[in-house]
Amino acid sequence: MADDGSASNRRDPIKSSVGNVAGQRRRQQAVTVAKERRESLVRAKRLCRVGTNGGDDEDAFVENEMMIDEEQPVLEAQTVKAVEELKSAVQSQGKGVMQKRVTALRELRRLLSKSEFPPIDAALSAGAIPLLVQCLSFGSPDEQLLESAWCLTNIAAGKPEETKALLPALPLLVAHLGEKSSAPVAEQCAWAIGNVAGEGEELRNVLLSQGALPPLARMIFPDKGSTVRTAAWALSNLIKGPESKAAAQLVRVDGIVDAILRHLKKTDEEIATEIAWIVVYLSALSDIATSMLLKGGILQLLVERLATSDSLQLLIPVLRSLGNFVSVDPKAMLTILVGGQNTEENIINVLAKCLRSEHRVLKKEAAWVLSNIAAGSIEHKRMIHSSEAMPLLLRLLSTSPFDIKKEVAYVLGNLCVESAEGGDARPRIIQEHLVSIVSGGCLRGFIDLVRSPDIEAARLGLQFIELVLRGMPNGEGSKLVEGEDGIDAMERFQFHENEELRVMANSLVDKYFGEDYGIDE
């Protein structure tokens, strides 16, 4: 990939005489990990089943039993009736009207919280949104505001078109994030906004234009766990890109960097997890934020979390953030590696623990961080090469799923070359590393990448073949490549539509196996 002008947005993977690759950029990684987070680890939208007011009365809890299919029509009919009751309560005047509204809101909220598939469409069709917006008006009792925001939170957790139905409510939800609202009401509104932001870029832009980010950011300043956790989750949804304007706006909020660092130091892993996702997107999307966080000592905090935590939900954003920071400032990581500042073990050995994990995503993230460290100085490369991570990497290259295999290939390839200076197209090969890695049986794995339909992986495989052909002593490279059917793998590019790979593969075959190779056949 060509340089897009954002030099700090990339790691620097292996380069060879037949190809220059800028590597996977941090912005693309941020979008990818946002999708993975939504689909598997942490839902971008969250249904609210227990309220934010911390009460212990029976109405603050929702029945755990999920509705079976036959009961869904009954639930929808009850929801329509609840909306009608709310409409009557809103229109009522006189004594007891406030309690009547709260009772109607509570019943609607219970119905929207009761099922794995809440009757959102029934509520919308019955006209719930205008009524809920009216109940959100300033001056209303906190209990009414809380129940209204709770209903909107669960509606926003629905399908895209159901989430968009909240557009009329967004100005009031944002307004209630301010200091004039009680903490439970502000937190519930933050939850609703987090669900809306999780829907997509269009709604995130609407929220940003309505001023949601600054008050949401200030909600993570206190030490109160529940409020901070909810606000941090909503913030991570709001800034996750792919555009960088929200991340740039967040870092301009006075005190935000100090708040992030403070929460990462604390023992609460749930808060640290949500804060770490904010760090993922800031480090991927904002160079200014990255610089400020590095100056604040965030690398050491992340390394300590990596060394001491067993939480998969926390380790993944910590690993992702580390990879982002290392790609920007390898010298900062070298200071930690060499200086012995980390709290328990060498960071490389901690990453090796992640490579041993049974969790696929953890292995992939650890390999991605190592690939960025391996793209650094010769000291970085030697530390990895002499560590317990090496046999793990060699095994993963031959046994792991494709996405992990590709990240591992970047690590191994980067270990074999010195970092190129000034755009040098032929970086010097570290022969000792190359010989030991090839002797470890990795060549077959790289040739498998050449056969892959993934263009980036195929390029990576061809680059490593070039290193083997050029760098193995006594001309052994040609025999090794031929012995692993590497010639056949390269010849599939003879008429390939991708010009770069076609030229790369054909040049290697011509140079190392004779220009007439294959003509007789």
Summary of the structure (lengths in Angstrom):
residues: 521
radius of gyration: 27.5
end to end distance: 35.1
largest distance: 99.7
contacts: 1791
relative contact order: 0.08
helix: 68%
strand: 1%
